[in-house]
């Protein structure tokens, strides 16, 4: 996954949404599995109508994405939320990358079709 960068307080931070990101979020949010995390993230899809708690969760998602990308941000969660909410380019990139991460997960869930005919297997 290629990821993207977000500018927070004049500094540029790499962000990725991958397994490590979702695992970190699961631990932060007290959720046991990746499906639980993804369901919670899916509820954040309309940032324009999001509650303050949901916006904070978007910020936490970006923070865990920074950590998963090897970055180190030591600042205020509100600065992260502001960086993705009030910069249309960052907000669009955030939503695009998040959507693509879900698409990647869906591809991984598809089981490959076996090329072996089950009837031809030895018993």
TATA-V359865 format. One record per residue. N is the residue number from 1. PHI is phi in whole degrees, -180 to 180 (NA if undefined). OMEGA is omega as a letter, one per 40 degrees, with the letter a starting at -180 (none if undefined). NEAR is the number of other ideal C-beta (glycine too) atoms within 12 Angstrom. Layout:
N_PHI_OMEGA_NEAR + N_PHI_OMEGA_NEAR
This chain:
1_NA_a_26 + 2_-78_a_16 + 3_77_i_28 + 4_-154_i_31 + 5_-120_i_25 + 6_-128_i_40 + 7_-99_i_24 + 8_-125_a_32 + 9_52_i_16 + 10_83_i_10 + 11_-107_i_18 + 12_-100_a_17 + 13_-125_i_32 + 14_-76_i_27 + 15_-135_i_40 + 16_-130_i_32 + 17_-114_a_42 + 18_-141_a_30 + 19_-55_a_22 + 20_-61_i_24 + 21_-59_a_37 + 22_-68_i_35 + 23_-66_i_23 + 24_-62_i_26 + 25_-65_i_37 + 26_-58_i_25 + 27_-67_a_19 + 28_-63_a_21 + 29_-91_i_26 + 30_70_a_11 + 31_-106_a_20 + 32_-80_a_14 + 33_-147_a_17 + 34_-65_i_27 + 35_-64_i_17 + 36_-63_i_19 + 37_-64_a_33 + 38_-66_i_32 + 39_-65_i_20 + 40_-66_i_26 + 41_-65_a_36 + 42_-59_i_19 + 43_-69_a_20 + 44_-93_a_34 + 45_-64_i_21 + 46_-107_a_14 + 47_-65_a_29 + 48_-69_a_14 + 49_-111_a_11 + 50_-72_i_23 + 51_-77_i_14 + 52_-61_i_15 + 53_-62_i_16 + 54_-67_i_23 + 55_-65_i_28 + 56_-62_i_26 + 57_-65_i_31 + 58_-62_i_40 + 59_-63_i_36 + 60_-65_i_32 + 61_-61_i_45 + 62_-65_i_49 + 63_-59_i_35 + 64_-70_i_35 + 65_-68_i_40 + 66_-66_i_37 + 67_-63_i_29 + 68_-65_i_28 + 69_-84_i_28 + 70_92_i_16 + 71_-85_a_26 + 72_-141_i_14 + 73_-109_i_29 + 74_-122_a_15 + 75_-158_a_22 + 76_-92_i_15 + 77_-57_i_27 + 78_-61_i_20 + 79_-67_i_25 + 80_-66_i_37 + 81_-61_i_32 + 82_-61_a_23 + 83_-63_a_36 + 84_-94_a_42 + 85_-86_a_30 + 86_-102_i_19 + 87_-113_a_19 + 88_-55_i_14 + 89_-66_i_17 + 90_-65_i_29 + 91_-63_i_26 + 92_-65_i_17 + 93_-66_i_25 + 94_-57_a_38 + 95_-67_i_28 + 96_-63_a_21 + 97_-65_i_32 + 98_-65_i_36 + 99_-61_i_20 + 100_-65_i_21 + 101_-67_i_36 + 102_-68_i_27 + 103_-63_i_17 + 104_-62_a_23 + 105_-65_i_25 + 106_-63_i_13 + 107_-63_a_13 + 108_-69_a_16 + 109_-75_a_13 + 110_-69_i_10 + 111_-86_i_7 + 112_-67_i_9 + 113_-77_a_8 + 114_-72_i_10 + 115_-90_a_7 + 116_-94_i_10 + 117_-72_a_8 + 118_-57_a_10 + 119_-70_a_8 + 120_-89_i_9 + 121_-71_i_8 + 122_-73_i_6 + 123_-105_none_5
